[in-house]
Amino acid sequence: MDDRLRPRPRKAGRAVTERLGDLLRTLKVWDRELPVFDPETAPDDPLDLFTDWFAGAVAAGEVEPHTMTLATADAEGDPDARTVMLHGADERGWQFATHRGSAKGRQLAVRPRAALHFYWPAVARQVRLRGSVTAAGPEESAADLARRSPGALAAALVGRQSEVLDSYGTLQRAADAAWERARREPDATVPGHTLYLLAPERVEFFQGDPARRHVRVNYRREQGGWVRELLWP
């Protein structure tokens, strides 16, 4: 390993922690006009409300509103979370993609359940989902990759996600070769690329309020459809 990349022991002193505390106390939360959400107007299906809220986040200028936190757990139950992109949503579930051999791919193989979390600060809104995850078939996964950018294809072609990397130079060489192939073969397939669908059993919508009278609407899937309920903030 490059000596420059080796971790150097460092103890956080009082000055460092006090500086962090001082910075945190200077930050404001929701000190602006926010949208009003009347829970009585919530539709019967959470996908309808999600689509409305997503469009509202886009209209409000939210940066990358399609990014979301994906939480999974390994065989021992230890959790992991990371930011991924939403690829779509329909009656089957919310969609994202990764390499089947990545850390999250391996975790989903042994524990096919996950949670998703969207946060749109511009409108003080959050959406949380939890449910079972299934992998789409090779044909649908390949079609998903074909719809994405050349950069996404190049990244998929590099592969080896989450494996130990001996040097950044190795990544540069692999990435250059992958970009060249992506330009040469825009229809190249990557067998490990997999589209996943999270079928939610719970979907919660949170509308922040400056007076802390937050509105929380929770949808629970039960036999025959969705049950909608309000939650205390």
Backbone bond lengths (Angstrom), bond angles and torsions (degrees), N, CA, C in turn:
res aa  C-N    CA-C-N  psi(-1)  N-CA   C-N-CA  omega(-1)  CA-C   N-CA-C  phi
1 M - - - 1.453 - - 1.527 110.05 -
2 D 1.320 117.90 140.84 1.450 123.34 175.66 1.526 108.84 -58.91
3 D 1.363 116.46 129.54 1.466 120.17 -178.74 1.515 112.18 -57.33
4 R 1.337 116.87 -28.92 1.456 119.65 179.80 1.521 112.14 -66.83
5 L 1.344 117.16 -20.95 1.454 121.47 -178.39 1.517 112.81 -95.73
6 R 1.357 116.97 -7.66 1.457 119.12 -179.18 1.525 109.94 -70.27
7 P 1.351 117.25 134.02 1.471 119.23 179.44 1.516 110.89 -64.51
8 R 1.303 116.29 137.99 1.449 122.00 177.71 1.524 108.86 -109.13
9 P 1.319 117.37 128.15 1.463 119.23 -178.31 1.516 110.91 -61.79
10 R 1.322 115.66 135.59 1.456 119.99 179.12 1.517 108.24 -150.23
11 K 1.301 115.69 132.17 1.445 120.14 179.86 1.511 108.54 -100.06
12 A 1.326 116.48 131.21 1.460 120.27 178.21 1.518 108.45 -73.75
13 G 1.331 116.60 114.34 1.458 120.83 179.35 1.511 112.02 -81.97
14 R 1.351 114.95 172.04 1.458 120.01 -179.10 1.520 111.33 -58.85
15 A 1.349 117.04 -37.72 1.469 119.46 -178.47 1.524 111.15 -62.47
16 V 1.337 116.23 -38.35 1.462 120.19 -179.80 1.524 110.54 -66.33
17 T 1.325 116.85 -47.63 1.462 119.61 -178.42 1.519 111.58 -67.75
18 E 1.327 117.48 -34.68 1.466 119.80 177.35 1.523 110.61 -67.27
19 R 1.334 116.71 -38.27 1.468 119.86 178.38 1.520 110.22 -63.00
20 L 1.328 116.20 -42.94 1.458 119.68 178.21 1.525 110.45 -61.33
21 G 1.329 116.30 -44.86 1.456 119.77 178.85 1.510 112.21 -61.12
22 D 1.346 116.55 -41.36 1.468 120.40 179.38 1.522 110.63 -63.00
23 L 1.338 116.44 -41.84 1.463 119.93 178.81 1.521 111.16 -63.36
24 L 1.326 116.65 -43.29 1.462 120.05 -179.40 1.519 111.77 -61.04
25 R 1.332 116.46 -38.04 1.469 119.70 -178.19 1.520 113.29 -72.53
26 T 1.343 117.65 -15.76 1.469 119.75 178.11 1.522 112.41 -83.65
27 L 1.324 117.18 -13.15 1.463 120.38 -172.75 1.519 111.10 -84.69
28 K 1.326 115.04 138.70 1.457 121.81 178.89 1.527 109.70 -103.48
29 V 1.316 115.53 154.07 1.458 121.07 178.42 1.521 109.03 -125.65
30 W 1.312 116.49 121.15 1.461 122.68 172.25 1.536 112.46 57.53
31 D 1.340 116.61 41.72 1.468 119.96 177.31 1.524 109.74 -92.62
32 R 1.318 115.40 51.13 1.454 121.84 -178.48 1.523 108.17 -152.69
33 E 1.307 115.62 171.07 1.465 119.37 178.66 1.519 109.53 -71.30
34 L 1.316 115.60 131.28 1.454 120.95 -177.18 1.528 109.98 -120.78
35 P 1.323 116.86 155.82 1.468 118.74 177.57 1.526 111.09 -65.76
36 V 1.303 115.44 151.54 1.457 121.40 177.07 1.519 108.12 -100.81
37 F 1.314 116.03 132.35 1.458 120.70 -179.86 1.521 109.15 -118.33
38 D 1.318 116.54 117.65 1.452 122.31 176.99 1.524 107.93 -92.36
39 P 1.343 118.80 111.73 1.462 119.76 -176.83 1.522 113.66 -62.59
40 E 1.326 116.48 -20.45 1.462 119.06 178.81 1.525 111.80 -67.32
41 T 1.337 116.68 -19.40 1.462 120.10 -179.20 1.534 112.39 -91.81
42 A 1.325 117.32 0.17 1.465 120.40 -177.58 1.522 110.68 -63.31
43 P 1.325 118.28 133.17 1.475 121.19 179.67 1.523 111.52 -71.23
44 D 1.312 116.02 171.24 1.463 121.25 -178.36 1.527 112.63 -72.80
45 D 1.332 116.52 -28.42 1.468 120.93 -176.01 1.531 109.28 -108.41
46 P 1.331 118.65 127.61 1.464 120.16 -179.16 1.526 114.00 -63.26
47 L 1.336 117.95 -26.04 1.461 119.37 178.83 1.524 110.82 -64.55
48 D 1.323 117.58 -35.12 1.463 120.78 177.77 1.519 110.78 -64.19
49 L 1.340 116.85 -44.67 1.465 120.17 179.84 1.525 110.40 -68.40
50 F 1.330 117.40 -39.65 1.461 120.06 177.97 1.527 110.69 -59.03
51 T 1.320 116.59 -44.25 1.468 120.54 -179.52 1.524 110.99 -61.69
52 D 1.339 117.63 -41.46 1.463 121.41 177.43 1.523 110.95 -63.95
53 W 1.321 116.79 -45.57 1.467 120.30 -178.68 1.525 111.27 -67.87
54 F 1.328 116.98 -37.32 1.463 119.70 178.23 1.528 109.82 -63.21
55 A 1.337 116.87 -44.96 1.466 120.39 178.19 1.527 110.35 -62.02
56 G 1.330 117.39 -36.93 1.453 120.50 178.07 1.511 112.41 -66.24
57 A 1.324 117.30 -37.32 1.463 120.84 177.24 1.525 111.07 -65.83
58 V 1.321 115.98 -40.98 1.473 120.00 176.82 1.526 110.10 -62.14
59 A 1.332 117.13 -45.90 1.462 121.34 -178.65 1.519 111.22 -64.31
60 A 1.334 117.65 -29.82 1.465 121.37 -179.42 1.524 112.15 -80.61
61 G 1.332 117.29 -0.79 1.461 120.94 178.80 1.508 113.87 82.30
62 E 1.322 117.01 20.71 1.463 119.92 179.03 1.527 109.74 -59.74
63 V 1.340 115.57 133.48 1.466 120.86 179.83 1.526 109.24 -78.01
64 E 1.311 116.07 123.57 1.459 122.92 178.16 1.526 112.42 49.61
65 P 1.323 117.96 60.24 1.472 120.37 -179.41 1.516 113.61 -65.82
66 H 1.327 117.00 -14.03 1.461 120.62 -179.35 1.525 112.92 -85.59
67 T 1.331 117.75 0.33 1.458 119.10 175.38 1.523 109.59 -83.63
68 M 1.312 116.04 147.79 1.462 121.04 -177.38 1.522 108.82 -150.85
69 T 1.321 115.83 156.43 1.458 121.25 175.50 1.524 108.57 -89.04
70 L 1.315 115.74 129.34 1.464 122.39 176.27 1.522 107.92 -109.84
71 A 1.330 116.83 122.02 1.464 121.86 178.39 1.519 109.68 -111.14
72 T 1.333 115.91 129.52 1.462 122.81 177.69 1.524 108.19 -132.91
73 A 1.317 116.76 175.46 1.462 121.11 176.58 1.523 109.20 -138.55
74 D 1.340 115.67 150.10 1.463 119.12 179.90 1.524 110.14 -88.15
75 A 1.332 116.05 -172.64 1.463 120.66 -175.11 1.519 112.21 -62.49
76 E 1.334 117.43 -28.24 1.460 121.18 179.55 1.524 112.44 -86.14
77 G 1.326 116.88 -4.43 1.454 120.42 -179.41 1.514 114.51 91.05
78 D 1.339 117.93 3.22 1.461 120.66 178.26 1.526 109.26 -73.71
79 P 1.335 117.69 129.59 1.468 120.49 -174.79 1.520 113.27 -84.01
80 D 1.319 115.49 155.84 1.460 124.09 172.82 1.525 107.60 -136.53
81 A 1.319 116.27 149.82 1.466 120.76 175.56 1.509 108.31 -142.20
82 R 1.328 115.01 144.50 1.468 120.43 178.37 1.526 107.85 -158.33
83 T 1.342 115.26 163.68 1.455 120.81 -179.78 1.525 109.62 -93.72
84 V 1.326 115.64 128.87 1.461 121.68 177.16 1.526 107.74 -132.16
85 M 1.331 116.38 177.45 1.457 120.68 -179.25 1.523 111.57 -107.01
86 L 1.314 114.44 142.13 1.458 120.40 174.17 1.526 108.61 -74.83
87 H 1.334 116.57 129.99 1.462 120.93 179.13 1.515 112.47 -100.88
88 G 1.321 117.10 -12.09 1.450 120.16 -179.67 1.517 109.96 157.93
89 A 1.314 116.19 173.18 1.462 121.81 176.27 1.521 108.07 -155.53
90 D 1.314 115.74 138.69 1.463 121.17 176.56 1.517 108.06 -150.34
91 E 1.320 116.13 -165.71 1.466 119.24 -176.11 1.525 112.47 -63.87
92 R 1.347 117.52 -17.70 1.468 120.02 178.90 1.520 112.40 -82.25
93 G 1.352 116.88 -30.33 1.452 119.59 -179.84 1.514 112.88 150.68
94 W 1.329 114.92 -177.65 1.464 123.37 179.35 1.530 107.83 -89.86
95 Q 1.346 116.82 139.87 1.461 120.71 -168.04 1.526 112.27 -116.27
96 F 1.329 114.76 141.21 1.461 122.95 172.82 1.519 107.08 -147.93
97 A 1.323 117.09 169.67 1.463 119.83 -176.44 1.521 110.71 -137.94
98 T 1.302 115.51 154.54 1.452 121.79 175.16 1.523 108.57 -164.50
99 H 1.331 116.34 174.54 1.456 120.51 172.66 1.522 109.11 -73.43
100 R 1.289 116.10 137.65 1.460 120.61 179.38 1.534 111.02 -60.48
101 G 1.334 116.97 -30.35 1.461 120.16 -178.84 1.510 114.39 -91.90
102 S 1.346 118.40 3.60 1.463 120.98 177.90 1.519 109.96 -71.13
103 A 1.327 116.77 171.97 1.463 120.24 179.57 1.527 110.91 -58.05
104 K 1.329 116.38 -45.91 1.464 118.03 -179.33 1.515 111.99 -69.78
105 G 1.341 117.09 -34.13 1.460 120.25 176.31 1.526 111.32 -63.04
106 R 1.332 116.60 -42.50 1.467 120.34 179.01 1.524 111.10 -67.82
107 Q 1.326 115.58 -38.93 1.459 118.82 179.30 1.531 111.09 -65.58
108 L 1.313 116.60 -41.60 1.470 119.47 179.01 1.516 111.94 -67.19
109 A 1.324 116.57 -26.50 1.466 119.18 178.86 1.528 111.12 -67.71
110 V 1.347 117.25 -34.55 1.463 119.98 -178.71 1.523 112.39 -95.71
111 R 1.338 116.88 -27.20 1.470 121.53 177.92 1.529 107.30 -134.71
112 P 1.322 117.54 87.72 1.475 120.50 -174.28 1.528 113.44 -79.80
113 R 1.333 114.93 54.30 1.453 121.72 174.80 1.521 107.52 -136.93
114 A 1.337 116.23 151.55 1.457 119.00 -177.33 1.522 109.78 -159.25
115 A 1.322 114.86 171.57 1.461 122.28 174.63 1.515 108.18 -129.47
116 L 1.325 115.96 147.36 1.463 122.89 175.81 1.518 108.67 -121.74
117 H 1.332 115.70 146.90 1.459 119.87 178.47 1.524 109.64 -140.90
118 F 1.319 115.64 124.21 1.465 122.73 173.65 1.527 108.24 -107.88
119 Y 1.339 116.94 138.37 1.463 120.89 173.33 1.519 108.06 -134.96
120 W 1.336 115.49 124.38 1.454 122.25 -179.83 1.530 108.33 -119.24
121 P 1.350 117.86 90.15 1.461 121.43 -175.51 1.523 114.27 -57.89
122 A 1.340 117.41 -32.76 1.470 119.68 -176.46 1.521 111.67 -58.85
123 V 1.324 117.22 -28.87 1.472 120.99 -179.04 1.526 111.70 -120.45
124 A 1.348 117.08 8.50 1.472 122.78 178.22 1.525 111.59 54.03
125 R 1.312 115.69 45.96 1.457 120.05 -178.57 1.523 110.93 -123.11
126 Q 1.319 114.63 142.55 1.455 122.09 174.34 1.532 108.97 -129.20
127 V 1.328 115.05 151.19 1.466 121.46 171.72 1.524 106.77 -134.04
128 R 1.331 115.41 128.37 1.460 120.93 179.24 1.528 109.29 -120.98
129 L 1.333 115.56 136.00 1.463 121.23 179.33 1.516 109.50 -130.95
130 R 1.325 115.50 147.64 1.455 120.72 176.39 1.517 108.56 -144.68
131 G 1.353 116.17 137.16 1.449 118.47 179.79 1.511 113.00 175.83
132 S 1.311 115.39 -167.67 1.465 121.68 -178.70 1.524 109.89 -86.88
133 V 1.321 115.48 153.95 1.466 121.88 -177.13 1.527 109.51 -123.20
134 T 1.316 115.17 134.61 1.462 120.88 174.48 1.524 109.20 -125.59
135 A 1.320 115.68 153.49 1.464 121.27 178.29 1.523 109.43 -94.35
136 A 1.309 116.42 133.94 1.467 120.65 175.03 1.524 109.02 -71.15
137 G 1.310 116.03 162.78 1.449 120.83 179.04 1.523 112.72 -72.83
138 P 1.327 117.18 168.75 1.467 121.85 -177.89 1.525 113.25 -56.43
139 E 1.325 117.15 -39.81 1.463 119.89 -177.17 1.529 111.20 -66.35
140 E 1.331 117.30 -45.84 1.463 120.09 179.78 1.521 110.96 -68.27
141 S 1.330 116.83 -36.88 1.467 120.18 177.88 1.524 110.98 -64.45
142 A 1.339 116.93 -42.01 1.461 120.90 178.32 1.524 110.92 -64.65
143 A 1.338 117.13 -38.97 1.465 120.65 178.17 1.514 111.13 -65.31
144 D 1.330 116.52 -35.75 1.467 120.49 177.27 1.523 110.46 -62.53
145 L 1.324 116.98 -46.27 1.467 120.48 179.97 1.522 110.95 -64.74
146 A 1.322 117.47 -37.11 1.465 121.08 -178.74 1.522 111.81 -64.97
147 R 1.333 117.42 -25.93 1.466 120.93 -179.79 1.521 112.43 -80.61
148 R 1.306 117.09 -12.16 1.457 120.30 -174.05 1.530 111.51 -89.77
149 S 1.333 115.92 178.92 1.463 121.92 -173.70 1.529 111.23 -76.46
150 P 1.361 116.91 163.76 1.466 119.21 174.44 1.529 112.08 -57.94
151 G 1.331 116.81 -34.00 1.460 119.71 178.03 1.513 112.27 -63.78
152 A 1.337 116.59 -38.41 1.466 120.16 177.73 1.518 110.71 -65.80
153 L 1.333 115.89 -40.30 1.462 119.69 177.50 1.525 110.46 -63.93
154 A 1.341 116.88 -44.20 1.462 120.24 179.37 1.522 110.86 -60.15
155 A 1.331 116.78 -43.53 1.469 119.95 179.32 1.521 110.91 -62.65
156 A 1.334 116.32 -40.33 1.463 119.81 179.02 1.532 111.02 -65.58
157 L 1.333 116.33 -37.44 1.454 120.09 -179.93 1.527 112.12 -67.80
158 V 1.327 116.72 -31.59 1.470 119.44 176.99 1.518 109.39 -61.76
159 G 1.343 116.38 -45.53 1.458 121.05 177.20 1.521 113.07 64.56
160 R 1.331 115.52 -156.48 1.469 124.70 177.47 1.522 112.26 57.00
161 Q 1.331 117.39 28.54 1.457 121.27 -177.67 1.523 111.42 -58.85
162 S 1.319 116.05 134.03 1.468 125.96 177.92 1.522 113.66 77.25
163 E 1.343 119.00 -4.19 1.461 119.65 175.51 1.529 110.10 -74.80
164 V 1.331 116.64 156.82 1.463 121.19 178.97 1.527 109.17 -67.91
165 L 1.327 116.83 134.87 1.468 124.02 -178.38 1.521 108.72 -108.03
166 D 1.341 116.60 128.01 1.465 118.78 -175.75 1.520 112.95 -75.21
167 S 1.339 117.61 -30.39 1.467 120.15 178.56 1.520 109.17 -163.00
168 Y 1.337 115.63 156.24 1.463 119.42 178.77 1.522 110.98 -66.25
169 G 1.334 117.01 -29.39 1.457 120.50 178.06 1.518 111.76 -61.04
170 T 1.324 116.82 -37.37 1.465 120.52 177.34 1.519 110.30 -61.13
171 L 1.336 117.01 -42.48 1.459 120.88 178.06 1.525 110.52 -64.14
172 Q 1.324 117.21 -42.37 1.472 120.06 -179.51 1.521 111.27 -59.43
173 R 1.321 116.35 -43.61 1.466 119.72 -179.34 1.526 111.00 -66.80
174 A 1.329 116.77 -42.48 1.463 120.27 179.25 1.525 111.05 -65.35
175 A 1.341 116.59 -40.04 1.462 120.59 -179.71 1.521 111.21 -67.54
176 D 1.328 117.29 -40.92 1.467 120.24 178.63 1.527 110.29 -60.62
177 A 1.333 116.00 -43.62 1.467 119.72 179.57 1.524 110.82 -65.45
178 A 1.342 116.57 -38.00 1.465 120.13 -179.56 1.523 111.01 -68.25
179 W 1.331 117.52 -41.11 1.467 120.48 177.67 1.535 110.71 -62.60
180 E 1.324 115.97 -41.32 1.471 119.40 179.09 1.521 110.35 -62.07
181 R 1.329 116.81 -42.42 1.463 119.24 179.76 1.524 110.94 -69.28
182 A 1.328 117.59 -37.32 1.470 120.58 179.61 1.521 110.82 -62.08
183 R 1.326 116.78 -37.75 1.479 120.15 178.06 1.523 110.45 -71.33
184 R 1.332 115.97 -36.75 1.462 121.19 -177.09 1.524 111.58 -77.79
185 E 1.338 116.11 -35.12 1.460 121.26 -177.45 1.532 109.72 -129.10
186 P 1.321 118.34 75.16 1.476 120.03 -178.23 1.519 113.56 -62.37
187 D 1.333 117.09 -15.69 1.463 120.31 178.35 1.529 112.23 -102.04
188 A 1.334 116.42 16.47 1.467 119.86 -179.25 1.525 110.59 -59.76
189 T 1.305 116.40 142.40 1.463 120.96 178.70 1.526 109.61 -102.12
190 V 1.323 114.99 150.81 1.462 122.13 177.57 1.526 106.70 -127.24
191 P 1.326 118.10 101.30 1.465 120.62 -173.86 1.525 113.67 -54.77
192 G 1.326 117.45 -32.68 1.470 119.40 -177.44 1.509 114.56 -77.20
193 H 1.340 117.15 -16.17 1.466 119.68 -179.41 1.524 109.27 -68.32
194 T 1.324 115.89 125.01 1.464 120.24 -175.17 1.516 110.90 -132.37
195 L 1.313 115.02 132.69 1.461 121.59 173.77 1.523 107.92 -90.05
196 Y 1.323 116.12 130.97 1.463 122.03 179.67 1.521 109.50 -114.87
197 L 1.332 115.22 148.61 1.457 121.24 178.60 1.524 109.39 -125.24
198 L 1.325 115.93 123.91 1.455 121.24 175.40 1.521 108.29 -96.98
199 A 1.331 116.61 115.33 1.463 122.26 177.38 1.518 107.73 -91.98
200 P 1.328 118.76 105.06 1.465 119.52 -171.53 1.520 113.57 -72.55
201 E 1.317 113.93 142.20 1.462 121.53 171.00 1.526 110.09 -102.23
202 R 1.328 115.48 -22.58 1.464 122.04 175.49 1.524 108.02 -138.90
203 V 1.314 116.30 137.62 1.465 122.00 174.41 1.527 106.92 -135.79
204 E 1.322 116.23 119.73 1.467 119.93 -179.56 1.528 110.52 -113.70
205 F 1.326 115.45 133.87 1.467 122.90 176.93 1.525 108.16 -110.89
206 F 1.327 115.52 129.24 1.460 122.37 -176.70 1.518 109.42 -122.53
207 Q 1.318 116.54 120.92 1.465 121.48 174.45 1.522 108.18 -110.07
208 G 1.342 115.88 116.48 1.450 120.18 179.97 1.522 112.37 -71.88
209 D 1.334 115.55 152.51 1.459 122.48 -179.80 1.526 107.92 -136.75
210 P 1.357 118.82 131.94 1.461 120.22 -178.33 1.524 113.26 -57.57
211 A 1.337 117.49 -29.43 1.462 121.19 178.64 1.523 111.90 -87.43
212 R 1.330 116.24 9.48 1.466 123.78 178.98 1.526 113.11 65.90
213 R 1.322 117.04 22.04 1.470 120.87 171.95 1.537 107.45 -93.84
214 H 1.304 114.96 61.49 1.461 120.64 -174.90 1.523 111.01 -65.23
215 V 1.320 115.11 144.87 1.467 121.04 176.88 1.526 107.93 -100.38
216 R 1.343 115.42 124.27 1.467 120.73 177.80 1.522 108.51 -124.15
217 V 1.322 115.04 117.82 1.462 121.24 177.23 1.522 107.81 -113.98
218 N 1.308 115.77 123.82 1.460 121.23 -177.63 1.529 110.52 -114.49
219 Y 1.326 114.84 133.63 1.466 121.60 174.87 1.527 108.01 -107.50
220 R 1.337 116.72 129.74 1.459 122.60 174.97 1.516 109.17 -117.75
221 R 1.334 114.97 129.49 1.462 117.98 177.96 1.529 109.68 -81.62
222 E 1.308 115.81 124.27 1.451 121.77 174.97 1.518 108.56 -128.46
223 Q 1.313 115.39 169.34 1.457 118.88 -178.90 1.528 109.30 -58.37
224 G 1.295 115.61 122.25 1.458 120.09 -179.78 1.510 114.36 101.00
225 G 1.337 118.24 -7.37 1.465 117.92 177.34 1.515 113.23 144.97
226 W 1.320 114.90 -159.25 1.459 122.11 -176.18 1.522 110.81 -99.33
227 V 1.339 115.17 141.96 1.460 122.10 171.76 1.515 106.84 -109.48
228 R 1.320 116.66 128.97 1.473 121.19 -178.08 1.521 109.14 -108.53
229 E 1.356 116.10 136.78 1.447 120.63 -178.24 1.521 110.38 -148.28
230 L 1.335 115.79 153.42 1.457 122.07 174.31 1.527 109.29 -89.35
231 L 1.351 116.12 147.94 1.464 121.42 176.67 1.521 109.61 -121.38
232 W 1.318 115.89 146.42 1.461 118.98 171.69 1.530 109.38 -63.57
233 P 1.333 117.15 143.04 1.471 118.47 179.74 1.505 112.28 -74.12
